[in-house]
Amino acid sequence: MLNELFSMSGKVCLITGGSRGLGYQMARAFLEAGAERVYITARKAEACEDAAKALSEFGDCQALPADVSNLDGINQLVAAINERESVLHVLVNNAGTGWGAPYGEFPEAGWDKVMDINVKTPFFLTQALTPLLEKGADKNPSVINTGSIAGISANSIGNYSYGPSKAAIHQLTRNLALELAGKNIRVNAIAPGRFFSKMTEYVSKDEEQYQREIRMIPLHRWGGELDIEGVALLLASRAGAFITGEIIAVDGGTTLVG
């Protein structure tokens, strides 16, 4: 029974920002759980192709390089998926960005870039792919948005548009969950705390700051690969078929004290 609950057998998945970090880990989890096919996207074509090649060790993974920061790129990606598939079961809106600058110098360009990629892109991509997701209603189709505990707890650390963008994706998740429930499409968000990624290198490479954060996290560690893979499988599989509109913090308890 457990194998069936968490099985991804027969499911076609698309993960934006899938060439590294959390997106890459989710892609691997879906493939190892038996997904029929996983498409990953990334802006840099070579990185996307290399990641898909590595992930092909676990199953059928295909690269669809795309710049989803604008509507033209989103439309090109949607057209590419429609050319290849007649149904989609899982969409992971994972592509995201940040912008750091001192408060008094934070630029409009940094604000707009973060809001566009972290909020606008997930909305318009989900909107455009809803017909394909609806066709997968027999397999509990799922949209998973990558939020952040930065959208729950106040801590700008110079990234003034990032937290608001993640709070917005959390609320968008709830709104879309209500909108799409009638089509049997579930929409949830994962709100990670600290995980090792390119975006968090500035902390993990600073031993003093890293140890300070470890002491502050109730579980006294950063998240690892299995931590994100487990919750992604829950939300994408039959195990999570009665879960929608939820923001799941995967943070070792950080939001309990932050």
C-alpha positions in Angstrom: 0.0 0.0 0.0 2.8 2.5 0.9 4.4 1.9 -2.5 1.1 2.8 -4.2 0.5 5.8 -2.1 3.8 7.5 -3.0 4.1 6.1 -6.5 4.6 8.4 -9.4 3.9 5.7 -12.0 2.4 7.0 -15.2 2.9 10.6 -14.3 4.3 13.3 -16.6 6.0 16.2 -14.7 7.4 19.6 -15.5 9.8 21.4 -13.1 11.0 24.9 -13.7 14.4 25.7 -12.3 15.1 22.0 -12.5 18.8 22.0 -13.4 20.1 22.4 -9.8 19.2 22.7 -6.2 15.7 21.9 -5.0 14.3 21.5 -8.5 16.9 18.9 -9.4 16.2 17.0 -6.2 12.5 17.0 -6.8 13.1 15.7 -10.3 15.2 12.9 -9.0 12.6 12.0 -6.4 9.8 11.8 -9.0 11.9 9.7 -11.3 13.0 7.3 -8.6 9.3 7.0 -7.6 8.5 5.8 -11.1 7.4 8.9 -13.0 6.8 8.2 -16.7 8.7 11.3 -17.7 10.1 14.4 -16.1 10.8 17.6 -18.0 13.2 20.1 -16.5 13.6 23.7 -17.6 16.4 26.3 -16.9 17.5 29.5 -18.6 21.0 28.2 -19.4 20.6 25.5 -22.0 23.9 23.7 -21.3 23.2 23.4 -17.6 19.7 22.2 -18.4 21.0 19.5 -20.8 23.7 18.4 -18.4 21.3 18.0 -15.6 18.8 16.1 -17.7 21.6 13.7 -18.8 22.6 13.1 -15.2 19.0 12.6 -14.1 18.4 10.1 -16.9 20.2 7.6 -14.7 17.0 7.4 -12.7 14.4 7.5 -15.5 13.2 9.4 -18.5 14.3 13.0 -18.0 14.2 15.5 -20.8 15.6 19.1 -21.0 13.5 22.0 -22.2 15.7 25.1 -21.8 13.5 28.2 -21.4 13.7 31.7 -20.0 10.4 31.8 -18.1 11.1 35.3 -16.7 8.8 36.8 -19.4 5.6 35.9 -21.2 7.3 35.1 -24.5 9.5 32.5 -22.8 6.5 31.1 -20.9 4.6 30.7 -24.1 7.5 29.0 -25.8 7.7 26.5 -23.0 4.0 25.8 -23.0 4.1 25.3 -26.8 7.0 22.8 -26.4 5.2 20.8 -23.7 2.0 20.7 -25.8 3.9 19.4 -28.8 5.3 16.5 -26.7 2.5 15.7 -24.3 -1.3 15.4 -24.3 -1.5 15.5 -20.5 0.4 16.8 -17.5 0.1 15.5 -14.0 2.6 17.6 -12.0 3.8 21.2 -12.4 6.5 22.4 -10.1 6.9 26.2 -10.2 10.4 26.2 -8.7 12.3 28.8 -10.7 13.1 31.8 -8.5 15.6 34.5 -7.9 16.6 37.1 -5.3 18.4 40.5 -5.3 20.5 41.9 -2.5 21.3 45.5 -1.9 21.4 48.0 1.0 18.0 49.4 2.0 18.8 52.9 0.8 20.2 51.7 -2.5 17.7 48.9 -3.4 16.8 49.4 -7.1 13.5 49.2 -8.9 15.1 46.7 -11.3 15.8 44.3 -8.4 12.3 44.6 -7.1 10.7 44.0 -10.5 12.9 41.1 -11.5 12.2 39.2 -8.3 8.5 39.8 -8.4 8.2 38.8 -12.0 10.0 35.5 -11.7 8.8 34.5 -8.2 5.2 35.6 -8.6 4.1 36.5 -12.1 5.8 33.5 -13.8 4.1 30.8 -11.7 0.7 32.4 -12.2 0.9 32.6 -16.0 2.6 29.3 -16.4 -0.1 27.6 -14.3 -2.8 29.4 -16.2 -1.5 28.3 -19.5 -0.9 24.7 -18.5 -4.3 24.2 -16.7 -5.9 22.5 -19.8 -3.1 19.8 -19.8 -3.3 19.4 -16.0 -7.1 19.0 -16.2 -6.7 16.1 -18.6 -4.8 14.3 -15.9 -7.7 14.4 -13.4 -7.7 10.7 -13.0 -4.2 10.8 -11.5 -4.7 13.6 -9.0 -2.9 16.4 -10.8 -0.8 18.7 -8.6 0.8 22.1 -8.8 3.6 22.7 -6.3 4.9 26.2 -5.8 8.3 26.8 -4.2 7.7 29.5 -1.5 10.0 30.2 1.4 10.0 30.8 5.2 11.1 34.3 4.1 7.4 34.8 3.2 6.4 33.8 6.7 9.0 35.4 9.0 10.4 38.9 8.7 14.1 38.9 7.9 15.1 41.0 4.9 18.9 40.6 5.1 19.2 43.0 2.3 16.9 41.1 0.0 13.9 43.4 0.3 11.7 42.0 -2.6 12.3 38.3 -1.9 10.2 37.9 1.3 7.3 39.9 -0.2 7.5 37.8 -3.4 7.3 34.6 -1.4 4.4 35.8 0.8 2.7 36.6 -2.5 3.3 33.1 -3.9 1.9 31.6 -0.7 -1.3 33.6 -1.1 -1.4 32.9 -4.9 -1.2 29.2 -3.9 -4.3 29.5 -1.8 -6.2 31.4 -4.5 -5.3 28.9 -7.2 -6.2 26.0 -5.0 -9.7 27.4 -4.6 -9.9 28.3 -8.3 -8.8 24.9 -9.6 -10.4 22.5 -7.0 -13.4 22.1 -9.3 -11.1 20.7 -11.9 -9.6 18.3 -9.4 -6.2 20.1 -9.6 -4.5 20.5 -6.3 -2.2 23.5 -5.6 0.2 23.6 -2.6 3.4 25.3 -1.7 6.6 24.2 -0.1 8.2 26.9 2.1 11.8 25.8 2.6 14.1 27.1 5.3 17.8 26.8 4.9 19.0 24.3 2.3 22.4 24.1 0.5 22.1 25.9 -2.8 23.7 28.5 -4.9 21.5 31.2 -3.4 22.7 30.3 0.2 26.4 29.9 -0.6 27.1 33.2 1.0 26.1 31.7 4.3 27.3 28.1 4.0 30.8 29.4 3.1 31.0 31.7 6.1 31.7 29.3 8.9 30.9 31.7 11.7 27.6 32.7 10.2 26.7 29.1 9.3 27.3 27.9 12.8 25.3 30.8 14.2 22.3 29.8 12.1 22.7 26.1 13.1 22.4 27.1 16.7 19.3 29.1 16.0 17.4 26.3 14.1 15.6 24.1 16.6 16.7 20.9 14.8 20.2 22.3 14.6 20.9 21.6 10.9 20.1 22.7 7.4 17.8 20.7 5.2 19.2 17.9 3.0 18.1 16.2 -0.2 15.7 13.7 1.4 14.0 16.5 3.3 12.8 18.2 0.2 12.2 15.0 -1.8 9.9 13.6 0.8 7.5 16.5 1.0 7.5 16.9 -2.8 6.6 13.3 -3.2 3.8 13.7 -0.7 2.3 16.6 -2.6 2.7 15.0 -6.0 1.4 11.5 -5.3 -1.8 9.8 -4.2 -0.6 10.2 -0.6 -1.4 13.9 -0.8 -4.6 13.6 -2.8 -6.7 15.4 0.0 -4.2 18.2 0.5 -4.7 21.5 -1.3 -4.1 25.2 -0.5 -1.5 24.4 2.1 1.9 26.1 2.7 4.2 23.5 4.2 7.2 24.9 6.0 10.2 22.6 5.7 12.6 24.4 7.9 13.7 22.4 10.9 11.4 24.5 13.1 12.9 27.9 12.2 9.5 29.6 12.0 8.7 28.4 15.5 11.3 30.8 16.9 11.8 33.3 14.1 
